[in-house]
Amino acid sequence: MLCLFIHEVHVMKASYKKLWKMLIDKDMLKKDLQAKAHISWTSVTKMSKGEDVSMEVLRKVCKALECDIGDIIEMIPDDEDAQARGGI
């Protein structure tokens, strides 16, 4: 007897909207964050595009802004993944 199990994988992507709102609330620019957190401009650009960055970058941002990771990032369903599955 052969049993096959198919697991559906839901792809999530990072949303940094909370981070950008926090910067506005703190009257900071992205270049201020980059300098204060000691992260590369490439990392800031990746976050601006909603791309993944390392946990180390997120840790540095949280330390610089004195916040928790949930205050700067939110995981949301990837639109392309949802469309491929016929919507959510």
C-alpha positions, 0 to 999 in steps of 0.5 A: 500500500502506497500513501501519498501526502501532499502538503500545501505550502503557503509562501509569505513575504515581508511587509516593512510598512510598520518600519516606514511608519515608525520612521515617520513617527520618529521624524527619521529618513531612511539614510538616518536609519542606515547610519544609526543601525549600521546597516548597508544601503543595500539592506535599506533598498531591499527592505524598501522593495519588500525583499528579504534581509537577514535576521542580523539586519532586522536585529540591528534595526530593532536595536537602533529603534529600541523596538521589537521585530513585530514592530517593524515587520509583518508577514503577509501572504505572497500575492503571486502564491495566492494567485497560483492557488486560485486566491485565498 
